[in-house]
Amino acid sequence: MSRPVDIKELRRLSPMSSLKKENLHALSKKVKVRSAQPGEALFNEGDTEKRTVYVLTGTVQLREAGRLTATITGGTEEAINPLAPVLPRRCTAVAMTPCEYIAIDSDLLDVMLTWDQTGSYEVSELRGEATSSDDWMTTLLQTKAFHKIPPANIQAIFMRLQRVDYKAGDVVIKQGDEGDYFYIITRGKCIVTRETPLNREGIRLAELGPGDTFGEEALISESKRNATVYMETNGTLMRLGKEDFKKLLNEPMLDWVDQEQAEEIIKNGGQWLDVRLPSEFEAYHNPGAINVPLYFIRLKLKTLDPKIKYVVCCDTGRRSSAGAFILNERGFETYVLKGGLNHARLQER
């Protein structure tokens, strides 16, 4: 059983009590109050899951190697702080009475706290009449991708963004052009299309709104734009130049692995995800790999399982790094094969 959390409940807890109203409101949307019955464990000794846990009502005992170390009751001074926050957990938390508690994604909490205490003061000028203070910024910060970026980089990213206003029908990027900027939508809607030999008008791939991003594929893979994006409505975008994007955003987000490490991930339940063209895939591919071409990856997101670790591969590593970036933005856990399949095949000879 679970229920929405009341902002007043979060406001009583440390360190959430320091968050600004809009950031606390955004965080509350990501948190549910859970129930635990007597004898039920909230977490166990040795757990490594990144969750920050607070007891709201009822009584919880902390036990280390079976020995009682503390008793925490919701609503007391002791309950203001998280339960045994050090990982791996040094104790087990067991409900002694019917309890209510919350478990917050620790990475999300850290990003929100860092942003609240640093960048939001310095980029207030970005929040003009065309933007909402708790809309696109908090949407972007809550994506799993931003959890991998060092806080100093997040601040630098927002400081270097350039604001551009567009009218309905304006083309932002055109298929076949060189990549120059990474874009974040702050107001309005965009349509993504891809031209094919059989459809010169373009196949409609996606509709994007505030907090959504685009333009990264060409910057990462050093290739031309693989789709056209135009404004469906009047709107405002923030853009980040190519070099700033690669230095501040792209590099920290990617986990590179060699062939041996990749095979170990696959052995433990991971999945090869090949983002080359179907013709390249048919010529040769890793056993058990699935093929989702890079330009279709957004369209095929629902066919992928967010519980599976994906090792993304292509021939050199360029397209796979672009694919991994897109998946990371949407909460997938990915790894990129260093040097690509060409390098792996060369080592086999």
PLY file of the C-alpha trace (Angstrom):
ply
format ascii 1.0
element vertex 349
property float x
property float y
property float z
element edge 348
property int vertex1
property int vertex2
end_header
0.00 0.00 0.00
1.19 3.52 -0.75
-0.10 7.10 -0.83
1.19 10.46 -2.08
3.49 12.28 0.31
2.42 15.62 1.77
4.94 18.43 1.23
4.61 19.26 4.95
5.87 15.75 5.74
8.94 16.30 3.57
9.52 19.77 4.98
10.01 18.27 8.48
12.86 16.03 7.31
16.56 16.76 6.94
17.99 17.83 4.54
14.73 18.41 2.55
13.81 21.21 4.96
16.38 23.38 3.16
14.87 22.98 -0.31
13.06 25.83 -2.03
9.30 25.44 -2.40
9.36 24.63 -6.13
12.10 22.01 -5.75
10.38 20.42 -2.76
7.17 20.27 -4.80
9.02 18.59 -7.70
10.60 16.07 -5.32
7.23 15.23 -3.74
5.97 14.03 -7.13
8.67 11.34 -7.10
7.98 10.04 -3.59
5.30 7.70 -2.23
4.53 6.91 1.42
4.79 3.15 1.96
3.39 0.94 4.73
5.15 -1.76 6.76
3.62 -4.23 9.20
5.23 -5.47 12.45
8.19 -7.74 11.68
8.61 -6.40 8.12
12.07 -5.14 7.10
12.38 -1.69 5.53
15.90 -2.68 4.41
18.43 -5.35 5.35
22.00 -5.36 6.58
24.34 -5.37 3.57
21.86 -3.71 1.17
23.49 -1.42 -1.40
20.40 0.05 -3.08
20.67 3.85 -3.22
17.61 4.79 -1.18
17.33 7.40 1.57
14.77 6.07 4.07
12.75 7.98 6.70
10.14 6.65 9.15
7.07 8.92 9.32
4.80 7.06 11.75
5.21 4.00 13.97
8.35 2.52 15.52
11.32 0.90 13.81
14.24 -0.98 15.38
17.75 -1.01 13.89
19.56 -4.30 14.43
23.21 -5.03 13.63
24.08 -8.75 13.46
20.87 -9.40 15.41
21.79 -6.92 18.16
19.50 -3.95 18.87
21.35 -0.67 18.19
18.55 1.94 18.05
14.80 2.46 18.22
13.29 5.21 16.04
9.71 6.47 16.29
8.13 8.62 13.57
7.53 12.26 14.49
10.41 12.42 16.99
13.67 14.35 16.75
15.54 11.16 15.81
13.18 10.54 12.87
14.12 13.83 11.20
17.28 12.18 9.84
17.43 9.19 7.44
17.72 5.66 8.82
21.27 4.23 8.61
22.23 6.13 5.42
25.71 4.59 4.98
26.01 1.98 2.21
26.27 -0.95 2.34
23.74 -0.91 5.19
25.33 -1.76 8.51
22.05 -2.86 10.05
18.53 -4.12 9.35
15.52 -1.84 9.93
12.49 -3.78 11.25
9.00 -2.39 11.90
7.87 -3.01 15.50
4.42 -1.46 14.98
2.43 -0.60 11.84
4.63 2.03 10.15
4.62 4.54 7.34
7.93 5.41 5.69
9.39 6.94 2.53
12.35 5.80 0.42
13.82 8.47 -1.86
16.22 7.83 -4.74
19.50 9.02 -3.16
20.97 10.22 -6.45
17.88 12.30 -7.22
17.93 13.84 -3.74
21.62 14.70 -4.09
21.11 16.35 -7.50
18.13 18.36 -6.25
19.99 19.54 -3.14
23.08 20.52 -5.11
21.07 22.40 -7.71
18.96 24.10 -5.05
22.06 25.33 -3.21
24.16 26.40 -6.20
22.94 26.80 -9.75
19.39 27.99 -9.24
20.61 31.26 -7.76
22.93 31.95 -10.67
20.69 31.18 -13.63
17.60 33.06 -12.50
17.99 35.22 -15.58
17.04 32.19 -17.71
13.63 32.14 -16.11
11.85 34.80 -18.10
8.19 35.09 -18.90
8.56 32.24 -21.39
9.64 29.67 -18.81
8.28 28.18 -15.61
10.65 27.97 -12.64
9.64 24.44 -11.72
8.91 23.09 -15.21
11.75 22.37 -17.66
14.64 22.71 -15.19
13.24 20.32 -12.61
12.07 17.94 -15.35
15.60 17.86 -16.73
17.25 17.48 -13.31
15.01 14.54 -12.44
16.14 12.48 -15.44
18.42 9.58 -14.53
21.02 10.93 -16.93
21.70 13.98 -14.78
22.45 11.75 -11.77
25.70 10.76 -13.50
26.90 14.30 -14.13
29.17 15.96 -11.54
27.32 18.82 -9.76
29.88 21.39 -10.94
29.15 20.33 -14.52
25.40 20.74 -14.02
25.95 24.30 -12.87
28.26 25.04 -15.82
25.74 23.55 -18.27
22.96 25.88 -17.16
25.29 28.88 -17.14
26.34 28.25 -20.75
22.89 27.63 -22.20
21.67 30.13 -24.80
17.98 31.00 -25.07
16.34 31.05 -28.53
12.68 31.84 -29.32
10.93 30.13 -32.25
7.61 30.44 -34.06
5.33 27.59 -35.10
6.65 25.96 -38.27
10.30 27.03 -37.75
12.85 24.30 -38.47
15.31 23.96 -35.58
17.56 21.28 -37.08
17.40 19.77 -40.56
18.24 16.21 -41.58
21.62 16.08 -43.31
23.05 19.25 -41.75
26.15 19.30 -39.54
25.53 19.07 -35.78
26.26 22.26 -33.84
23.99 22.43 -30.77
22.22 20.28 -28.17
18.68 21.54 -27.45
16.37 21.58 -24.41
12.71 22.52 -24.84
11.51 25.01 -22.21
8.20 26.05 -23.79
6.10 24.75 -26.66
6.09 21.51 -28.68
8.43 20.11 -31.34
7.93 17.38 -33.95
10.71 14.98 -34.98
10.59 13.59 -38.54
12.91 11.51 -40.70
12.98 11.60 -44.49
13.33 8.29 -46.36
13.65 7.45 -50.07
10.01 6.35 -50.05
8.74 9.24 -47.95
10.18 12.65 -48.81
7.68 14.36 -46.52
9.24 12.60 -43.57
8.04 9.94 -41.14
6.81 11.41 -37.87
8.97 9.85 -35.14
8.14 11.76 -31.97
6.46 14.75 -30.32
8.59 16.56 -27.73
7.63 19.01 -24.96
9.15 21.01 -22.05
12.10 19.21 -20.44
12.68 17.01 -23.51
15.99 17.22 -25.35
17.28 16.55 -28.87
20.27 17.05 -31.15
22.73 14.88 -29.24
23.23 12.09 -31.79
25.13 14.18 -34.35
27.30 15.79 -31.66
28.35 12.49 -30.10
28.84 10.46 -33.26
30.44 13.31 -35.27
27.91 12.68 -38.03
25.23 14.70 -39.82
21.75 15.24 -38.39
19.69 12.06 -38.81
16.30 13.76 -38.42
14.51 17.08 -38.80
12.96 18.85 -35.81
10.48 21.69 -36.30
8.26 23.71 -33.97
4.63 22.61 -33.85
3.80 25.66 -31.71
5.51 28.90 -30.74
8.15 28.10 -28.18
11.49 28.65 -26.48
14.55 26.41 -26.54
17.85 26.44 -24.66
20.86 25.33 -26.66
24.36 24.19 -25.65
27.28 24.40 -28.08
28.97 21.25 -29.36
32.23 21.52 -27.40
30.50 22.43 -24.14
28.08 19.53 -24.66
30.84 16.98 -25.20
32.91 18.18 -22.26
30.20 18.83 -19.68
27.32 16.54 -20.56
28.27 13.64 -22.77
31.54 12.34 -21.29
30.45 11.95 -17.63
27.29 10.08 -18.63
28.83 7.16 -20.50
30.16 3.95 -18.94
32.71 2.40 -21.33
33.58 -1.31 -21.10
36.04 -3.54 -22.94
35.09 -6.86 -24.54
35.83 -8.90 -21.42
33.80 -6.62 -19.18
30.95 -6.58 -21.69
30.84 -10.38 -21.83
30.68 -10.51 -18.04
27.65 -8.18 -18.07
25.96 -10.33 -20.72
26.75 -13.48 -18.71
24.98 -11.97 -15.70
21.74 -11.21 -17.53
22.70 -8.23 -19.68
21.79 -7.79 -23.34
23.76 -6.73 -26.43
22.03 -3.80 -28.16
23.39 -3.19 -31.66
22.50 0.26 -33.05
23.89 -0.24 -36.58
21.75 -0.49 -39.70
19.91 -3.79 -40.31
22.20 -4.57 -43.28
25.29 -4.14 -41.10
23.71 -6.24 -38.37
22.89 -9.06 -40.78
26.47 -9.15 -42.05
27.78 -9.91 -38.57
26.74 -9.36 -34.96
27.33 -10.70 -31.48
25.37 -13.83 -30.56
22.05 -12.96 -28.91
22.25 -9.27 -29.86
19.12 -7.30 -30.70
19.16 -4.64 -33.41
17.63 -1.18 -32.92
19.13 1.29 -35.45
20.18 4.56 -33.86
17.70 6.69 -35.80
14.81 4.48 -34.58
15.88 4.21 -30.96
13.43 6.79 -29.59
10.60 5.12 -31.50
11.51 1.68 -30.10
11.97 2.64 -26.44
8.87 0.74 -25.36
10.28 -2.50 -26.78
13.26 -2.31 -24.40
13.19 -3.53 -20.80
14.40 -0.90 -18.27
15.29 -3.72 -15.84
17.93 -5.11 -18.23
21.49 -3.79 -18.44
22.28 -3.06 -22.10
25.74 -3.16 -23.65
25.34 -0.84 -26.64
27.57 -1.52 -29.63
28.26 -0.44 -33.21
31.30 -0.73 -35.46
33.47 1.99 -33.84
31.73 3.19 -30.67
30.44 6.48 -32.08
26.85 5.51 -32.82
26.65 3.31 -29.73
27.71 6.18 -27.48
24.92 8.31 -28.99
22.43 5.49 -28.42
23.57 5.01 -24.82
23.15 8.74 -24.15
19.54 8.64 -25.33
18.78 5.56 -23.20
20.52 7.02 -20.12
18.33 10.12 -20.40
15.31 7.85 -20.05
16.52 5.86 -17.04
18.09 2.81 -18.72
21.36 1.37 -17.38
23.77 1.15 -20.31
27.39 0.39 -21.10
29.23 1.25 -24.31
31.62 -1.20 -25.99
34.95 0.61 -26.17
36.32 0.71 -29.72
33.21 -0.97 -31.08
32.81 -4.32 -32.82
35.67 -3.61 -35.24
38.13 -3.39 -32.37
36.73 -6.54 -30.75
37.03 -8.51 -34.02
40.61 -7.26 -34.49
41.56 -8.60 -31.07
40.11 -12.02 -31.93
42.48 -12.45 -34.87
0 1
1 2
2 3
3 4
4 5
5 6
6 7
7 8
8 9
9 10
10 11
11 12
12 13
13 14
14 15
15 16
16 17
17 18
18 19
19 20
20 21
21 22
22 23
23 24
24 25
25 26
26 27
27 28
28 29
29 30
30 31
31 32
32 33
33 34
34 35
35 36
36 37
37 38
38 39
39 40
40 41
41 42
42 43
43 44
44 45
45 46
46 47
47 48
48 49
49 50
50 51
51 52
52 53
53 54
54 55
55 56
56 57
57 58
58 59
59 60
60 61
61 62
62 63
63 64
64 65
65 66
66 67
67 68
68 69
69 70
70 71
71 72
72 73
73 74
74 75
75 76
76 77
77 78
78 79
79 80
80 81
81 82
82 83
83 84
84 85
85 86
86 87
87 88
88 89
89 90
90 91
91 92
92 93
93 94
94 95
95 96
96 97
97 98
98 99
99 100
100 101
101 102
102 103
103 104
104 105
105 106
106 107
107 108
108 109
109 110
110 111
111 112
112 113
113 114
114 115
115 116
116 117
117 118
118 119
119 120
120 121
121 122
122 123
123 124
124 125
125 126
126 127
127 128
128 129
129 130
130 131
131 132
132 133
133 134
134 135
135 136
136 137
137 138
138 139
139 140
140 141
141 142
142 143
143 144
144 145
145 146
146 147
147 148
148 149
149 150
150 151
151 152
152 153
153 154
154 155
155 156
156 157
157 158
158 159
159 160
160 161
161 162
162 163
163 164
164 165
165 166
166 167
167 168
168 169
169 170
170 171
171 172
172 173
173 174
174 175
175 176
176 177
177 178
178 179
179 180
180 181
181 182
182 183
183 184
184 185
185 186
186 187
187 188
188 189
189 190
190 191
191 192
192 193
193 194
194 195
195 196
196 197
197 198
198 199
199 200
200 201
201 202
202 203
203 204
204 205
205 206
206 207
207 208
208 209
209 210
210 211
211 212
212 213
213 214
214 215
215 216
216 217
217 218
218 219
219 220
220 221
221 222
222 223
223 224
224 225
225 226
226 227
227 228
228 229
229 230
230 231
231 232
232 233
233 234
234 235
235 236
236 237
237 238
238 239
239 240
240 241
241 242
242 243
243 244
244 245
245 246
246 247
247 248
248 249
249 250
250 251
251 252
252 253
253 254
254 255
255 256
256 257
257 258
258 259
259 260
260 261
261 262
262 263
263 264
264 265
265 266
266 267
267 268
268 269
269 270
270 271
271 272
272 273
273 274
274 275
275 276
276 277
277 278
278 279
279 280
280 281
281 282
282 283
283 284
284 285
285 286
286 287
287 288
288 289
289 290
290 291
291 292
292 293
293 294
294 295
295 296
296 297
297 298
298 299
299 300
300 301
301 302
302 303
303 304
304 305
305 306
306 307
307 308
308 309
309 310
310 311
311 312
312 313
313 314
314 315
315 316
316 317
317 318
318 319
319 320
320 321
321 322
322 323
323 324
324 325
325 326
326 327
327 328
328 329
329 330
330 331
331 332
332 333
333 334
334 335
335 336
336 337
337 338
338 339
339 340
340 341
341 342
342 343
343 344
344 345
345 346
346 347
347 348
